[in-house]
Amino acid sequence: MSNRASEKAMDQLHAVVALLLSNELSRASIRAEENPSDPSKAISPQLIAQAIKFLKDNGVAASATSPRLDDLTAKLADLDLDDEVLWGMTPQ
């Protein structure tokens, strides 16, 4: 006798996890947009990493030429990592 969950139960769990993750990302995004100058309200890197992992684990990927990536691509192109590293190391 197997104690393994049924495929239907696993599909339901998957749907719940996807919904919870989506809802949390939405709430975090709203908090960040409403408080742009408060770093404590920024979307946590851990939440972003969990979302990326969920997408990757489920085979969801975007083409490098996808219009959805244009904004991210532009921001990454403008990012000066040397300045970012130095800013984080400099007392404010």
PyRosetta script that sets phi, psi and omega in degrees:
from pyrosetta import init, pose_from_sequence

init()
pose = pose_from_sequence("MSNRASEKAMDQLHAVVALLLSNELSRASIRAEENPSDPSKAISPQLIAQAIKFLKDNGVAASATSPRLDDLTAKLADLDLDDEVLWGMTPQ")
pose.set_psi(1, 134.1)
pose.set_omega(1, -176.8)
pose.set_phi(2, -103.5)
pose.set_psi(2, 139.6)
pose.set_omega(2, 175.9)
pose.set_phi(3, -96.0)
pose.set_psi(3, 9.9)
pose.set_omega(3, -178.0)
pose.set_phi(4, -66.8)
pose.set_psi(4, 139.6)
pose.set_omega(4, 179.4)
pose.set_phi(5, -68.0)
pose.set_psi(5, 150.5)
pose.set_omega(5, 179.0)
pose.set_phi(6, -72.0)
pose.set_psi(6, 160.3)
pose.set_omega(6, 178.8)
pose.set_phi(7, -61.3)
pose.set_psi(7, -37.4)
pose.set_omega(7, 178.5)
pose.set_phi(8, -63.2)
pose.set_psi(8, -42.7)
pose.set_omega(8, 179.3)
pose.set_phi(9, -64.3)
pose.set_psi(9, -40.2)
pose.set_omega(9, 179.0)
pose.set_phi(10, -67.1)
pose.set_psi(10, -39.0)
pose.set_omega(10, 176.7)
pose.set_phi(11, -62.6)
pose.set_psi(11, -41.1)
pose.set_omega(11, 178.6)
pose.set_phi(12, -64.9)
pose.set_psi(12, -43.3)
pose.set_omega(12, 178.2)
pose.set_phi(13, -62.0)
pose.set_psi(13, -43.3)
pose.set_omega(13, 178.4)
pose.set_phi(14, -59.4)
pose.set_psi(14, -44.6)
pose.set_omega(14, 179.9)
pose.set_phi(15, -63.6)
pose.set_psi(15, -40.7)
pose.set_omega(15, 179.2)
pose.set_phi(16, -65.0)
pose.set_psi(16, -45.0)
pose.set_omega(16, 179.5)
pose.set_phi(17, -62.0)
pose.set_psi(17, -43.3)
pose.set_omega(17, 178.6)
pose.set_phi(18, -61.0)
pose.set_psi(18, -44.0)
pose.set_omega(18, 179.8)
pose.set_phi(19, -65.5)
pose.set_psi(19, -45.3)
pose.set_omega(19, 179.3)
pose.set_phi(20, -61.5)
pose.set_psi(20, -43.7)
pose.set_omega(20, 179.4)
pose.set_phi(21, -64.1)
pose.set_psi(21, -43.9)
pose.set_omega(21, 178.3)
pose.set_phi(22, -62.2)
pose.set_psi(22, -44.9)
pose.set_omega(22, 179.4)
pose.set_phi(23, -63.3)
pose.set_psi(23, -43.0)
pose.set_omega(23, -179.8)
pose.set_phi(24, -65.1)
pose.set_psi(24, -40.0)
pose.set_omega(24, 176.4)
pose.set_phi(25, -62.6)
pose.set_psi(25, -40.1)
pose.set_omega(25, 178.3)
pose.set_phi(26, -63.9)
pose.set_psi(26, -46.3)
pose.set_omega(26, 178.9)
pose.set_phi(27, -62.8)
pose.set_psi(27, -42.9)
pose.set_omega(27, -179.7)
pose.set_phi(28, -65.0)
pose.set_psi(28, -38.5)
pose.set_omega(28, 178.9)
pose.set_phi(29, -64.7)
pose.set_psi(29, -42.6)
pose.set_omega(29, 178.0)
pose.set_phi(30, -63.2)
pose.set_psi(30, -45.6)
pose.set_omega(30, 178.5)
pose.set_phi(31, -59.0)
pose.set_psi(31, -43.9)
pose.set_omega(31, -178.6)
pose.set_phi(32, -65.7)
pose.set_psi(32, -42.2)
pose.set_omega(32, -179.7)
pose.set_phi(33, -67.7)
pose.set_psi(33, -35.1)
pose.set_omega(33, -179.6)
pose.set_phi(34, -76.3)
pose.set_psi(34, -20.3)
pose.set_omega(34, -176.7)
pose.set_phi(35, -133.4)
pose.set_psi(35, 61.5)
pose.set_omega(35, -173.6)
pose.set_phi(36, -63.3)
pose.set_psi(36, -24.0)
pose.set_omega(36, -178.1)
pose.set_phi(37, -94.8)
pose.set_psi(37, 1.6)
pose.set_omega(37, -179.2)
pose.set_phi(38, -105.8)
pose.set_psi(38, 103.3)
pose.set_omega(38, -178.2)
pose.set_phi(39, -59.2)
pose.set_psi(39, -25.6)
pose.set_omega(39, -179.7)
pose.set_phi(40, -71.3)
pose.set_psi(40, -13.5)
pose.set_omega(40, 179.5)
pose.set_phi(41, -99.6)
pose.set_psi(41, -0.3)
pose.set_omega(41, 179.6)
pose.set_phi(42, -67.6)
pose.set_psi(42, 155.4)
pose.set_omega(42, 176.5)
pose.set_phi(43, -67.0)
pose.set_psi(43, 128.7)
pose.set_omega(43, -175.4)
pose.set_phi(44, -69.9)
pose.set_psi(44, 141.5)
pose.set_omega(44, 175.4)
pose.set_phi(45, -58.0)
pose.set_psi(45, -31.7)
pose.set_omega(45, 179.6)
pose.set_phi(46, -65.3)
pose.set_psi(46, -40.5)
pose.set_omega(46, 178.8)
pose.set_phi(47, -66.0)
pose.set_psi(47, -42.9)
pose.set_omega(47, 177.8)
pose.set_phi(48, -62.0)
pose.set_psi(48, -43.5)
pose.set_omega(48, 179.7)
pose.set_phi(49, -62.6)
pose.set_psi(49, -39.7)
pose.set_omega(49, 178.4)
pose.set_phi(50, -64.7)
pose.set_psi(50, -39.8)
pose.set_omega(50, 178.8)
pose.set_phi(51, -65.1)
pose.set_psi(51, -44.5)
pose.set_omega(51, 179.1)
pose.set_phi(52, -62.2)
pose.set_psi(52, -43.3)
pose.set_omega(52, 179.2)
pose.set_phi(53, -62.5)
pose.set_psi(53, -43.2)
pose.set_omega(53, 179.3)
pose.set_phi(54, -59.5)
pose.set_psi(54, -46.0)
pose.set_omega(54, 179.4)
pose.set_phi(55, -62.8)
pose.set_psi(55, -46.5)
pose.set_omega(55, -178.9)
pose.set_phi(56, -62.6)
pose.set_psi(56, -45.0)
pose.set_omega(56, -179.5)
pose.set_phi(57, -62.5)
pose.set_psi(57, -23.7)
pose.set_omega(57, -179.0)
pose.set_phi(58, -103.1)
pose.set_psi(58, 13.1)
pose.set_omega(58, 174.6)
pose.set_phi(59, 71.1)
pose.set_psi(59, 23.3)
pose.set_omega(59, 179.5)
pose.set_phi(60, -93.4)
pose.set_psi(60, 123.0)
pose.set_omega(60, -179.5)
pose.set_phi(61, -144.2)
pose.set_psi(61, 152.9)
pose.set_omega(61, 176.2)
pose.set_phi(62, -111.2)
pose.set_psi(62, 144.5)
pose.set_omega(62, 175.5)
pose.set_phi(63, -65.0)
pose.set_psi(63, 145.6)
pose.set_omega(63, 179.2)
pose.set_phi(64, -61.0)
pose.set_psi(64, -20.2)
pose.set_omega(64, -179.6)
pose.set_phi(65, -99.7)
pose.set_psi(65, 10.4)
pose.set_omega(65, -179.5)
pose.set_phi(66, -65.6)
pose.set_psi(66, 133.5)
pose.set_omega(66, 177.1)
pose.set_phi(67, -58.3)
pose.set_psi(67, -25.6)
pose.set_omega(67, 179.1)
pose.set_phi(68, -65.1)
pose.set_psi(68, -20.7)
pose.set_omega(68, -179.3)
pose.set_phi(69, -95.1)
pose.set_psi(69, -5.3)
pose.set_omega(69, -176.4)
pose.set_phi(70, -56.6)
pose.set_psi(70, -46.6)
pose.set_omega(70, -178.6)
pose.set_phi(71, -63.5)
pose.set_psi(71, -45.0)
pose.set_omega(71, 178.8)
pose.set_phi(72, -63.3)
pose.set_psi(72, -43.3)
pose.set_omega(72, 179.2)
pose.set_phi(73, -60.0)
pose.set_psi(73, -43.6)
pose.set_omega(73, 179.7)
pose.set_phi(74, -64.4)
pose.set_psi(74, -42.5)
pose.set_omega(74, 179.8)
pose.set_phi(75, -65.9)
pose.set_psi(75, -40.2)
pose.set_omega(75, 178.7)
pose.set_phi(76, -66.9)
pose.set_psi(76, -35.8)
pose.set_omega(76, 179.1)
pose.set_phi(77, -65.8)
pose.set_psi(77, -33.3)
pose.set_omega(77, -178.9)
pose.set_phi(78, -84.6)
pose.set_psi(78, -11.1)
pose.set_omega(78, -175.9)
pose.set_phi(79, -75.0)
pose.set_psi(79, 125.9)
pose.set_omega(79, 176.3)
pose.set_phi(80, -101.9)
pose.set_psi(80, 98.6)
pose.set_omega(80, -174.8)
pose.set_phi(81, -62.5)
pose.set_psi(81, -32.2)
pose.set_omega(81, 177.9)
pose.set_phi(82, -62.8)
pose.set_psi(82, -44.1)
pose.set_omega(82, 177.3)
pose.set_phi(83, -64.1)
pose.set_psi(83, -40.1)
pose.set_omega(83, -180.0)
pose.set_phi(84, -62.7)
pose.set_psi(84, -44.9)
pose.set_omega(84, -179.6)
pose.set_phi(85, -65.2)
pose.set_psi(85, -45.9)
pose.set_omega(85, -179.8)
pose.set_phi(86, -64.5)
pose.set_psi(86, -39.6)
pose.set_omega(86, 179.8)
pose.set_phi(87, -61.8)
pose.set_psi(87, -40.5)
pose.set_omega(87, 179.9)
pose.set_phi(88, -69.1)
pose.set_psi(88, -22.4)
pose.set_omega(88, -178.0)
pose.set_phi(89, -95.9)
pose.set_psi(89, -10.8)
pose.set_omega(89, -176.4)
pose.set_phi(90, -92.2)
pose.set_psi(90, 130.6)
pose.set_omega(90, 176.6)
pose.set_phi(91, -60.9)
pose.set_psi(91, 136.8)
pose.set_omega(91, -179.1)
pose.set_phi(92, -96.9)
pose.dump_pdb("model.pdb")
